């Protein structure tokens, strides 16, 4: 589904990623783990097209996308939930969700009822401004907005950051449901290891812009991963 092959990424003279390779498959959650500042968000920015790579390849369903703009990647089925949520504070909840219509064909421009089953609180708040929601509600809104696009690849950047435990559980259940539905691949960047451990089918640990450890659920060495995330 998603293939990232040996990519480098620079911000000016500073190199943020060094020959990073990951893959993500339909019906699986791929977790990218690591401390702050090791390149996790830079990797996601490269995948979604917010930052150009210096070398390497990124492909979706075998089609190269590293030369495409973000909106072109969105039309191919890539959706992004950024760190910090980035909802529009002055737009209503409904209007925020409708911004997900942009990459869709006109016939598909409606909010799926399923989203209100996943996030019931949003249905009762459709007319409220996004900026009036709590942090956890904004996070649910950001995920719902991404799901409006009917993605084949959902990319989430630290969705548990600053969120109360009850909503973290709700987000975990939603990710598990989407994985089990079997029609999308999910890439999840996390620092909260316990949350990632429950969801990860495949995982990668990053440090200093490189992947230093990787494997699948069966090969997960919790002690080693925790050690690398705390050093």
Secondary structure as a PSIPRED ss2 file (coil, helix, strand):
# PSIPRED VFORMAT (PSIPRED V4.0)

   1 X C   1.000  0.000  0.000
   2 X E   0.000  0.000  1.000
   3 X E   0.000  0.000  1.000
   4 X E   0.000  0.000  1.000
   5 X E   0.000  0.000  1.000
   6 X E   0.000  0.000  1.000
   7 X E   0.000  0.000  1.000
   8 X E   0.000  0.000  1.000
   9 X E   0.000  0.000  1.000
  10 X E   0.000  0.000  1.000
  11 X E   0.000  0.000  1.000
  12 X C   1.000  0.000  0.000
  13 X C   1.000  0.000  0.000
  14 X E   0.000  0.000  1.000
  15 X E   0.000  0.000  1.000
  16 X E   0.000  0.000  1.000
  17 X E   0.000  0.000  1.000
  18 X E   0.000  0.000  1.000
  19 X E   0.000  0.000  1.000
  20 X E   0.000  0.000  1.000
  21 X E   0.000  0.000  1.000
  22 X E   0.000  0.000  1.000
  23 X E   0.000  0.000  1.000
  24 X E   0.000  0.000  1.000
  25 X C   1.000  0.000  0.000
  26 X C   1.000  0.000  0.000
  27 X C   1.000  0.000  0.000
  28 X C   1.000  0.000  0.000
  29 X E   0.000  0.000  1.000
  30 X E   0.000  0.000  1.000
  31 X E   0.000  0.000  1.000
  32 X E   0.000  0.000  1.000
  33 X E   0.000  0.000  1.000
  34 X C   1.000  0.000  0.000
  35 X C   1.000  0.000  0.000
  36 X C   1.000  0.000  0.000
  37 X C   1.000  0.000  0.000
  38 X C   1.000  0.000  0.000
  39 X C   1.000  0.000  0.000
  40 X H   0.000  1.000  0.000
  41 X H   0.000  1.000  0.000
  42 X H   0.000  1.000  0.000
  43 X H   0.000  1.000  0.000
  44 X H   0.000  1.000  0.000
  45 X H   0.000  1.000  0.000
  46 X H   0.000  1.000  0.000
  47 X H   0.000  1.000  0.000
  48 X H   0.000  1.000  0.000
  49 X C   1.000  0.000  0.000
  50 X C   1.000  0.000  0.000
  51 X C   1.000  0.000  0.000
  52 X C   1.000  0.000  0.000
  53 X C   1.000  0.000  0.000
  54 X C   1.000  0.000  0.000
  55 X E   0.000  0.000  1.000
  56 X E   0.000  0.000  1.000
  57 X E   0.000  0.000  1.000
  58 X E   0.000  0.000  1.000
  59 X E   0.000  0.000  1.000
  60 X E   0.000  0.000  1.000
  61 X C   1.000  0.000  0.000
  62 X C   1.000  0.000  0.000
  63 X E   0.000  0.000  1.000
  64 X E   0.000  0.000  1.000
  65 X C   1.000  0.000  0.000
  66 X C   1.000  0.000  0.000
  67 X C   1.000  0.000  0.000
  68 X C   1.000  0.000  0.000
  69 X C   1.000  0.000  0.000
  70 X H   0.000  1.000  0.000
  71 X H   0.000  1.000  0.000
  72 X H   0.000  1.000  0.000
  73 X H   0.000  1.000  0.000
  74 X H   0.000  1.000  0.000
  75 X H   0.000  1.000  0.000
  76 X C   1.000  0.000  0.000
  77 X C   1.000  0.000  0.000
  78 X E   0.000  0.000  1.000
  79 X E   0.000  0.000  1.000
  80 X E   0.000  0.000  1.000
  81 X E   0.000  0.000  1.000
  82 X C   1.000  0.000  0.000
  83 X C   1.000  0.000  0.000
  84 X C   1.000  0.000  0.000
  85 X C   1.000  0.000  0.000
  86 X C   1.000  0.000  0.000
  87 X C   1.000  0.000  0.000
  88 X C   1.000  0.000  0.000
  89 X C   1.000  0.000  0.000
  90 X C   1.000  0.000  0.000
  91 X C   1.000  0.000  0.000
  92 X E   0.000  0.000  1.000
  93 X H   0.000  1.000  0.000
  94 X H   0.000  1.000  0.000
  95 X H   0.000  1.000  0.000
  96 X H   0.000  1.000  0.000
  97 X H   0.000  1.000  0.000
  98 X H   0.000  1.000  0.000
  99 X H   0.000  1.000  0.000
 100 X H   0.000  1.000  0.000
 101 X H   0.000  1.000  0.000
 102 X C   1.000  0.000  0.000
 103 X C   1.000  0.000  0.000
 104 X C   1.000  0.000  0.000
 105 X C   1.000  0.000  0.000
 106 X H   0.000  1.000  0.000
 107 X H   0.000  1.000  0.000
 108 X H   0.000  1.000  0.000
 109 X C   1.000  0.000  0.000
 110 X C   1.000  0.000  0.000
 111 X C   1.000  0.000  0.000
 112 X C   1.000  0.000  0.000
 113 X C   1.000  0.000  0.000
 114 X H   0.000  1.000  0.000
 115 X H   0.000  1.000  0.000
 116 X H   0.000  1.000  0.000
 117 X H   0.000  1.000  0.000
 118 X H   0.000  1.000  0.000
 119 X C   1.000  0.000  0.000
 120 X H   0.000  1.000  0.000
 121 X H   0.000  1.000  0.000
 122 X H   0.000  1.000  0.000
 123 X H   0.000  1.000  0.000
 124 X C   1.000  0.000  0.000
 125 X C   1.000  0.000  0.000
 126 X C   1.000  0.000  0.000
 127 X C   1.000  0.000  0.000
 128 X C   1.000  0.000  0.000
 129 X E   0.000  0.000  1.000
 130 X H   0.000  1.000  0.000
 131 X H   0.000  1.000  0.000
 132 X H   0.000  1.000  0.000
 133 X C   1.000  0.000  0.000
 134 X C   1.000  0.000  0.000
 135 X H   0.000  1.000  0.000
 136 X H   0.000  1.000  0.000
 137 X H   0.000  1.000  0.000
 138 X H   0.000  1.000  0.000
 139 X H   0.000  1.000  0.000
 140 X H   0.000  1.000  0.000
 141 X H   0.000  1.000  0.000
 142 X H   0.000  1.000  0.000
 143 X H   0.000  1.000  0.000
 144 X H   0.000  1.000  0.000
 145 X H   0.000  1.000  0.000
 146 X H   0.000  1.000  0.000
 147 X H   0.000  1.000  0.000
 148 X C   1.000  0.000  0.000
 149 X C   1.000  0.000  0.000
 150 X C   1.000  0.000  0.000
 151 X C   1.000  0.000  0.000
 152 X C   1.000  0.000  0.000
 153 X E   0.000  0.000  1.000
 154 X E   0.000  0.000  1.000
 155 X E   0.000  0.000  1.000
 156 X E   0.000  0.000  1.000
 157 X E   0.000  0.000  1.000
 158 X C   1.000  0.000  0.000
 159 X C   1.000  0.000  0.000
 160 X C   1.000  0.000  0.000
 161 X C   1.000  0.000  0.000
 162 X C   1.000  0.000  0.000
 163 X C   1.000  0.000  0.000
 164 X C   1.000  0.000  0.000
 165 X H   0.000  1.000  0.000
 166 X H   0.000  1.000  0.000
 167 X H   0.000  1.000  0.000
 168 X H   0.000  1.000  0.000
 169 X H   0.000  1.000  0.000
 170 X H   0.000  1.000  0.000
 171 X H   0.000  1.000  0.000
 172 X H   0.000  1.000  0.000
 173 X H   0.000  1.000  0.000
 174 X H   0.000  1.000  0.000
 175 X H   0.000  1.000  0.000
 176 X H   0.000  1.000  0.000
 177 X H   0.000  1.000  0.000
 178 X H   0.000  1.000  0.000
 179 X H   0.000  1.000  0.000
 180 X H   0.000  1.000  0.000
 181 X H   0.000  1.000  0.000
 182 X C   1.000  0.000  0.000
 183 X C   1.000  0.000  0.000
 184 X C   1.000  0.000  0.000
 185 X E   0.000  0.000  1.000
 186 X E   0.000  0.000  1.000
 187 X E   0.000  0.000  1.000
 188 X E   0.000  0.000  1.000
 189 X E   0.000  0.000  1.000
 190 X E   0.000  0.000  1.000
 191 X C   1.000  0.000  0.000
 192 X C   1.000  0.000  0.000
 193 X H   0.000  1.000  0.000
 194 X H   0.000  1.000  0.000
 195 X H   0.000  1.000  0.000
 196 X H   0.000  1.000  0.000
 197 X H   0.000  1.000  0.000
 198 X H   0.000  1.000  0.000
 199 X H   0.000  1.000  0.000
 200 X C   1.000  0.000  0.000
 201 X C   1.000  0.000  0.000
 202 X E   0.000  0.000  1.000
 203 X E   0.000  0.000  1.000
 204 X E   0.000  0.000  1.000
 205 X E   0.000  0.000  1.000
 206 X E   0.000  0.000  1.000
 207 X E   0.000  0.000  1.000
 208 X C   1.000  0.000  0.000
 209 X C   1.000  0.000  0.000
 210 X E   0.000  0.000  1.000
 211 X E   0.000  0.000  1.000
 212 X E   0.000  0.000  1.000
 213 X E   0.000  0.000  1.000
 214 X E   0.000  0.000  1.000
 215 X E   0.000  0.000  1.000
 216 X E   0.000  0.000  1.000
 217 X H   0.000  1.000  0.000
 218 X H   0.000  1.000  0.000
 219 X H   0.000  1.000  0.000
 220 X C   1.000  0.000  0.000
 221 X C   1.000  0.000  0.000
 222 X H   0.000  1.000  0.000
 223 X H   0.000  1.000  0.000
 224 X H   0.000  1.000  0.000
 225 X H   0.000  1.000  0.000
 226 X H   0.000  1.000  0.000
 227 X H   0.000  1.000  0.000
 228 X H   0.000  1.000  0.000
 229 X H   0.000  1.000  0.000
 230 X H   0.000  1.000  0.000
 231 X C   1.000  0.000  0.000
